[in-house]
Amino acid sequence: MTTLLKSLTILSVLSFVVCSSIGICPNGFTRVGEKCYLMPSIKGNWSEADSLCRLLNSYLLVFESQTEADLVQAHLAKIGSIHSTNTTEKWWDNSLWTSIKARENSRDFVVQHTGEPIPFPMWGPQQPDHDNQQCVATCSLTGKMVYHDYNCHIPLAFACKTSTKQEAAMDSEYATETPEVNTESIF
């Protein structure tokens, strides 16, 4: 009996370690690489998209590396949400809002939810190019995801990004208990 109890205890601990190490995404989110993403089926202007992502304890997409951009691009292509173009004509048509926005009255673009500089700047050709475009979107151009400035009031698709539950538990910013949101009713 003692051996069986020890074996079950060891099995329980190993099971917990394995499940914790893979990280689990919140309800409705899909794991892509090391992060979790949610691609709503609705469009919204930048403020609406940002508000919805924050409601879901996440933030608008921002790339931290080329690897992440490539993984997300492949995932979006797989689910039919973004198409690569080899032309510069209307290359912004398949854009997604990002968490990047210009500071008020400036062209200093920062990650909105942190106030930090863009971790991996990947501007498209001649971007940013318009002083009246204070928000940043991303799209696939000639096989690569690129950033471009855009008018904040135009409805675009968007993707919310968050950490796995394992990462969130280690991050004091997310350590508080948050209610589950039924994403199926929104999307």
Secondary structure, DSSP 4 states (H G I P E B T S, - for coil): -HHHHHHHHHHHHHHHHHHHHH--PPTT-EEETTEEEE--SS-B-HHHHHHHHHHTT-EE---SSHHHHHHHHHHHHHTTS---BSSSTTTTTT-EEEEEEEPTTS--EEETTT-PBPSS--B-TT-S--TT--EEEEEEETTEEEEEEE-TTS-BEE-EEE--HHHHHHSGGG-S------GGGT-
